[in-house]
Amino acid sequence: MVGYGFISSRGHLPAYLQRAKKQHDVEIVAIADICPARRELAARAVPGVRIYEDHRSLLDAEASSLDFIDICTPPSDHAEIARAALERGLHVLCEKPLAPTVGEAALLLETAAAVRRVIFPCHNYKHAPVVKAIREIVQSGRIGTVRSVTLNTFRNTFARGVPEWRPDWRREKRFSGGGIAMDHGSHTFYLAFEWMGGYPTAVTAKMSRLGAGEHDTEDNFAAVLSFPRGLAHAQLSWTAGIRKVIYTIQGELGAITIDDDDLQLAVADRGGIAHPNAKWTFEKRSISSHWMDASHSHWFDSLFEQFKGAIQEGAFVGKEARDAYFCIQTISNAYRSADEGCREVALGTEIGWAERWFPMSRVPIGR
């Protein structure tokens, strides 16, 4: 493990230790962190683990005997660490975003393909139980083709890091790469890609710093993404009055509404929603998803199974990596749109570039 901050110590580590007891398929042998106090805590948490001051010393000493590394540092270091590990022959599990820039993300995917090792992002919202329920409904065809979605993520503050090392690093662009768009944009956009059945063709965005102080990153973000099938609207806030996610998925035959754990499904009885006498049947469910737990440790086991599957299948640059690249592309161009007065920015989905690793027959893009 590289980086022993909040998400590593409270999210990934407990899940690994639980798997080690139950499935016996993972062993943590080394942890690196640049902060002496965090290294001391890591040594206490995992007796016998080997501790290193940075990823370079860890790789120099351990790479020949490792299967993979798990990167949990701030985004500014993701690409450098991931490339170094890939070039040492290791598979890579990496917190989102894979990199803060499009160029770094592209180089990561190219490196993974060249060395034939898996690059895999932690897109953990896909593994929330309520999101899995959405997936089952959409795939069943009950609401028909999805034509629009809204994704609202409300937080009353940004997620603070550990007190021993720069707890406000998410508000420092040199470490975070950006504000709430960089922090929550990946979650928002990869879900939009899935529900809209492809990748966006354009983005329009606006952002602000309402509680900026000395910080240099945005804390409020709004965007509209154009897809071949319709539109996706995103609203992200670190200054909201409540911590909550609210999603809506609008289909040709019905709709899904999510309010944290509460799911409501509406399906038109006959003739479709455009019928003048349309009537709806409603189903309501409560699906415990632990949204209030910022570590999201409950979702990690499902994500790790997917990562293991990618290794076993030799999916070195798979669908998750492709989504991660286009998340970064969307975030980067959203910043450009906001900087240029909310101008709509076209997104080249670069199908020819991606086709080297993602055959169109395997991964439809929504055309």
N, C-alpha and C positions, 0 to 999 in steps of 0.2 A: 504494500500500500504506500502510495506517495501522497503526502499531505495528511495530517492528523488533526483536522479542524472539526467543526460541528458535524457536517454530513458524514464524515469518515467515522468519527467516534460514536455518534449517536444513531447513525443509519446503517452504513455498510458493515462496520465491525460487529455489532450485535447479530446481524443476519448471518454473517459468516460463521460466527461462533456457534450459533444455533444449528446451522447446516453441519458443522463439524461434528456435533453431538448426534444428530439424527441421520443424516445421509452419508456422513464420513467421506465427502467428496471434495473437500477444500481444506487447506491448511495455510494459515498465515505464518510466514517464516521471517518476513522483514518489513519494517516500517521506516519511512524517511520523513523528516520534517525539518525545516530550517530553524524552527523555534526551540531552544533548549528546554523550556518548560513543557512544551507539548511532547517532546521526545521522552521526557521523564514520565509523563502521564501514560504514554503509549507503552512504555516498558512495564508499568504497573498493571495495565489493562490486559496485557498478553504476556504472562511470564514465559521467559525463555526466548521471546522474539528478538531478532537481531535489529538493532537500531542504527540509523544512518543520518548524517547531517543534511544530505540532499540526494536527489535522484541519481546523480552521477556516481557518487560513492556506492550507492546501493547497487546500481547496475554493474559497476566494475567488479564488485564482490560476489554478486548473486545471480547475474543474468544466465550463466550457463546451467543453473539448476532450477530455474523458474519456468512455469507455464505461461503466466500472464501477470501484468501489473494492473492495479486499480488506481486511477488518477483522481484525486480529490482536492487539488489545489485550486486557487482562483484561476479564472479563464486565461489570463495573460500568459500562463506557463503551460497550458495544456498541449499546444502543438509541439513545443520543443521537447517536452518529456515523452510524449507519445511517439514522436519520430525516433527519438533515441532508443526507446524500447523496441519498436518495430524493427529497427536496424540491428538490434541484438537478437532478433529471432523470437520475440515475445508477442503474444496476443495482448490487446489493450482494451480494457474497459475504462471509459472516461466519463466523468461528469459533464453535463451540458454547460455551455455549448462546446463542441469539439475544439473550436478556435474562435477568437474574436473577429477574424477577417476571412473573407472569401478565399484569398490567395493561400493562406495557411491551411484552410480546410481542404482545398483542392490538393495541395501537396501531401497532406496526410492520407487522403484516399489513394493517391497515386503511389505513395510509399507502401501502403498496406497491400495493394495489388501486386506491386513489384516483388515484395519479399514473401508474399503468400502467407500473411498473418492477419488475423481478424482485428479490425478497428470497430469498436462498438460503443455507441453513446448511451448514457443513462437516461433514456426517455421514459421516466418512471410513471408519468401520468397515464400512459397506456395500460398500466398494470393496476390501476385503481379499480376495485370491484365495480363501482358504478359505471366507469368508462367501459369495462368489459361488457356490462349489460347493454350499454348503448350499441356496442359493436354487434352483439348478437341480434338486436332488433333491426339494425340497418341491414345486416347481411341476410336476414330472413325475408326482406322485401316488404314488410308490413307497412312501412311508410313510403314505399316507392323510392324513386330517385331523389336524393337530397339536392335541394336547389339553393338553400341558404342556411347559414349557421351564425350564431352569435356566441362569443366566448368572452365572458367577463370574469376577471380575477381581481378580487378586492382584498387589500391588506391594509391594516392600520399603520404599518411601519415596514421598513425593509428588514430582511432577515439578518440579524446581527451575527457576526462570527464569534469565535471564542475570545474570552477576555485577555488571554496571554499574547495574542498577536492580532493587531489591527482589527478590532471588532467591527469597524465601519468600512471595511475594504470594498463592499458593494457600492459605496458612494464615491470611490476613487477610481477614475477611469483607467489609470495606469495598471491597476490590478484586475478590474472587472471587465474592462472593454466597453462598458456602457452601463446604463441604469436599469430600470425595470424592464425595458424592451429586451436587453441582453439577458437579464436574469430569468424572466418569465416568458419571453417571446418564443423560445424553443417549444415549451409546453403547449402554448397556444397554437403555434403554427403547425406542429406535426399532427395535432388533433384535427385542425382544419384540413390539412392535406388528406387525412384518412377519410373524414366525413364527406368532403367534397370530391373525393375520387381522383385526385390528381394534384398538380402543382399550380400555383397562381401565375397569371400572365402580367399582372400589374399590381402596384401597391400605392396607396395614398395614406399619409400619416401626419399626425400632429402630436407634439409632446410639450411638457412644461416641467418646471422645477418649482413646485409650490412651497416645499419645505427645504429649500436648498441649503441655506446657510453657507458654509464654506465648501460644500460639495460641488462636484463638477459633472454629475450625472442626473438624468431626468428621473422624476418619481411618478409621473403620470404619462400615459401613452394611449393613443387611440389610432386605429388603422382600419382601412377597408381594403380587402384583397379581392381582386377579380379572378375568377376561375372560369374555365369553359362552361361549367354548369350553372354558375351564378356568383353570388357574393358571400364573403365572410366578413363579419364585423368583430373587431377585437377592442376591448377596453381593459387596461391594466392600471392599477393604482396602488401606490404605497401610502396614500393619505386618506384612505377610505375610513368610514365610521365603523367598519366591521370586517372580519376575516371571513371570506366566503367565495365560492365559485358558483356562477350561474351560467349554464349553457342552454342554448336552444338549437334544435336540429329540425329544420322544416323540410318535409318531403312532399311528393306529389299526392300522397294518399293519407298523410297524417303528420304528426310532429311529436318530438320528445322534448321535455323540459326538465332540466336538472337544477336543483337547489341543494348544493352539497350532497347529502346522502339521499335526498328525496327525488325520485324519478316519477314523472307523469307521462304516460303514453296516450296520445289521442289518435284514433284511427277512424277515417270516414266510413260510414256504414255501407254505402253503395254509391256508385257513380263518381267517386272521387271528390276531392274538396272543391273542385270548380263547379260541381253540380249545384243548380240554384236551390235545391231542397236538401242539400247535404246535411247529414247528422253525424255526430261523432259518438263513439264509445270511448270511455276513459278507464285507464288502469293506473293505479298508484302503487308504488313500492317504496320501501325504505331499505337501502342497501348500505350497510355499514362500511365506510371507506376511510375512516380516520383522517379526514381532511385537516383537522386541527393539529395533528402531529406533524410538525415541520420536518422531522427526520424521514418520514415516509418509509420507515423500516418495514412496515407490514407489506409493502409492495415489492421489496427488493428480491425476495425469493423467486417470484415469478419472472422478474427481469433477468436474474442470474440464470434461470433455466433457459431463457431465450439466448443468452450469451453462450452458454455451454452448447446449445444446439447449433449455433453458428460455427463454433469451433469444430464440432463433430461433422458438420456438413461441408466444411471448407468454404463457407460463405464469407470470404475475406473482406469484401466490400459489399455488404448486403443492403437490404431495404432500409434498415435503421440508419446506416451510414449515409445512404443517399438522402434520406429525410433530413439528417443533420446538416448536410451540405446546403440543401435548399432552405432550411431554417436560417442559416447564417446569411445566405444570399438575400432572403426576405428582410431580415433585421437590418442588414447593411443598407439596403435600398430604402427601407422605411426611414432610417436616419437621414438619408439623402433627400427624401421627399419632404421631411419636416424642415430641414435646413433651407430648402428651396421654396418655402412658402406653401407647403402642402401640395405641391405639384404632383400629379400622377406620374409614377416612374414605371416604365415597362420592365418586365423581368424576362430576360432570355433564359429559358429553362435548359438551354445547352444540351439538348437531347443527344446530339452527335457525340459530345464529350462524355456524357454519362453512359452512352450505349456500349462503351468498351467493357463496362462491368455489369450493366443492368439491361439485359435483353428486353426489348419491348414486349415480347411474348410472355415474359415472366412478371413484369412490373408495369401494369397499365398506368398511363398518366392522365386519364380522364378525357381523352379526345373522343 
